[in-house]
């Protein structure tokens, strides 16, 4: 958890001036960018090579599943991932993809089971914890969702910072909004969201979000 202790004093009208506004944001960017994590919809960015299997046939089926998933051929992707898991039950990434597909189809219980299996296989699977949090949040299990989200952050706290640095601002905005939805007193998340909105040119929403962050400090 990041703790910020500072005092900011400025005239309300001055924040409307964009150069000063950019300077204020730049001064906080380094401190807060590492706080939240990932996407608000489980669209996996795993590459095929991240799934390591000694079974070449299982690896081949997994790669086919990834390609079909990316082509939106969910039926074909599910078949390929099931075949891969038959040959290597320890392919947690395949479980994560299956969970993503079920989530998109609003089959929340099935998605929850797949993410849980992925975590069982790989307890350090941060993306699966994050996706598990999304399902729990959708089901109204707020406390369990927060626990899963915190576990995702503990394993990999830099995912969203990478999205920001790569210019994937929509994804970063969605990710920064997630901890705010779970905890409206999260000042770090408000700062990060404001910085990203400003970078995207959404000045008025950025100013409003920045003010909310200051009120929480």
PyMOL commands that set and color helices and strands:
alter all, ss='L'
color gray80, all
select helices_A, chain A and resi 12-16+18-32+48-50+56-70+74-87+92-104+108-121+126-138+142-155+159-165+169-182+187-199+203-216
alter helices_A, ss='H'
color red, helices_A
deselect
rebuild
show_as cartoon
